[in-house]
């Protein structure tokens, strides 16, 4: 097994990086409370655009959203990263994960239902309440004391349906929920099975919900050890062809090839390739805390500009109304 734990950087370096990120996010929160929030409240920005930012929006760890058809190994991929089981984990050949599961750090192991999550000010999920009880009943947080989760949080999504199963109603707007998460996470990982490359209608709609977030998307071709080298080349080509039809971006998506679970490889011919790909993927994930600080800075700049524009528009409307009254 290729261990995430074994690839962690030195403790002192990691601690220094974490302290720097916390300093930046703390400064952004202070700046928002002192400068931006008063402007938003004065011109009723929250009624026209979006609710006020909360402490959790600044303090939450970088999040990774996993998306893929059922039985592509999303839950197993999380277990591979954590090197342990987590509450709510179910693995099987048929659709087993029918809920959104936020896997996060906690001092004690346990789970929290969605209805409790959306009223917890320490979690960045309060705004999900607008999707209603049908969604909240399919949403939970799984917490456990795991070293990996001190740096990141992981969102496991329900398996994308295909064929006749697509006609089953989920009871909530699945793509809208995916879009909500996509706007807030730092990485979106699309998982594919080497034997299941077809992109169903629901999967295509889900990918369309990620438009505007193309820089966050990475692709994992999982279970690649179940085919030989010649077949793997064909599978990779077919995957890129399928993705090209649904993802309109001038840049080629980064695809990581491997077998992301704790079992021995069925075909060892590409062992070195799989280990190198796993290293690259882990390095990408480990860099997220630093990148997340930059993303939060950019998001705050965009919000401040929008609030300023809104204030100017409201000011002009008020001046025009006073002029008419006089």
Beta strands, then each sheet from edge to edge (+ up, - down):
strand 1: 62-68
strand 2: 100-105
strand 3: 110-113
strand 4: 139-144
strand 5: 152-156
strand 6: 187-193
strand 7: 217-222
strand 8: 255-257
sheet 1: 3+ 4- 2- 5+ 1+ 6+ 7+ 8+
end
